[in-house]
Amino acid sequence: MTKLELRDYQKIHNQLPKTKAKKKQWNLNNQMKTLKYELTRNYGPIAFDYYLQQYLVQKGRCAICGDWHPHCAKGRLTLDHRHSDMRVRGLLCRNCNSAIGLLKDSPEILDKAKKYLGY
């Protein structure tokens, strides 16, 4: 089997309902393992410890809207950081993290959005 054939097979196999169900169940059973892997891969070895510490400080709530974590994507908060220097700011729900990103991390754009909304 060539690499191309293997890739095509894997695409088809990964779309099968049985395969999707197995992946979903594995992810549910291994949430902390997955979280630790993703944070370590993206932010370095201390990120997971920081996440747990910050989670306790924020009591499992978004630092902006205060929403509790089960309402967030994947049932967890996102580690928010400045893209310019990767400095971590806190834990946010998916909506607040997306909003900050869409506003390009700019206080000026945020002020304009507040003015637009009448605040």
N, C-alpha and C positions, 0 to 999 in steps of 0.2 A: 504494500500500500504506500503510495507516494505521500509526501507532506500535504499536498493539496487535497488529495482524497481523504486523508486523515482529518484535516481541518473541516472539510465538508461534513464528514461523518459526525464529528464532535458538535458542530452547529446543530445538526438535525437531532442528535441524541440529547443535547442540553435543552431543547425545546419540548421534549416529550413531557406530558403531564406527570408521569411517574418520577422522572428525573427532577423536575421542578419541585415536586412535593418532598422528595428526599432532601434536596438542598435546603428547602425552607425549614424542614424539621431539624436538620443538622444545625442551621443558624440559630434556631430557637434554643436548642440544647447547649449551644456553645457561645452565647452572647458575649460573655466577659472575655473569652479567649479571642474572639473575633475583634472586639473593641481594642484589646491590648495590642493585637497584631497591627491593626490599622493605625492606631496612634503612634506606635513605635516606628512603623514604616514611614509615616508622613512627618513626624515631628521629633523623633529621637527617643532614646531609652527612658528619659524621665517623664515623658508626656503622660503615660498611663498613671503614674503615681500622682502627678499634678491633677489629672482629671478626677481621680477619686477624692483627693483632698478638696478640690474646688467644688465638687458635687456635694460634699457634706456641708461646706460653707454656705452654698446657695440653696441647701435643703432640697436638691433635685428640681429646682425651678430655673427658668430662663432668667438671665441677668437683666433683660430689658422688659419683657412683658409679664414675667412672673408665672408663666404657664408651667404646669407640672409636667415632668418628662414623658409620661406614657402617651401624651398627645403629640409628641414630636416624631419625626421620621425615625424609623427603626426602634421606636420606643426609647430613644436616648437623646441627650443634648449634644450639640456640636461644639467642638473646641474652637473658639473664635480667636483669630490672630491677625495682626497687621501684615499685609503682604509685602510691605517694603522691607521689614527687618525680621519677620516671623515671630515678633513678640506676642505672646499669648495674652489675651485680654480677659477671657472668662468663658463661661459656657452659655450657649444660646440655643433656643429652639430653631428649627429649620426655617420658619418664616422670618424671624428677626435676623438670622444670619444671612438669609437671601436678601432681605431688604437692605442691610448694610452694604452688601456686595453690589447690589444694583445701584445704590447711591454712591458707589465708588469710594467708600470710606471717607467721604468728603463732608466736613461739618457745614461748609457753605451750601452744598446741594441739599443737605438735611434742613438747613434754615429756610431755603427756598421752598422745599416741600411743605414745611410747617406753615409758611406764609400762604402757600397755595390752598392748604386745607382750612385756612382761617384761624390759625393759632398765633 
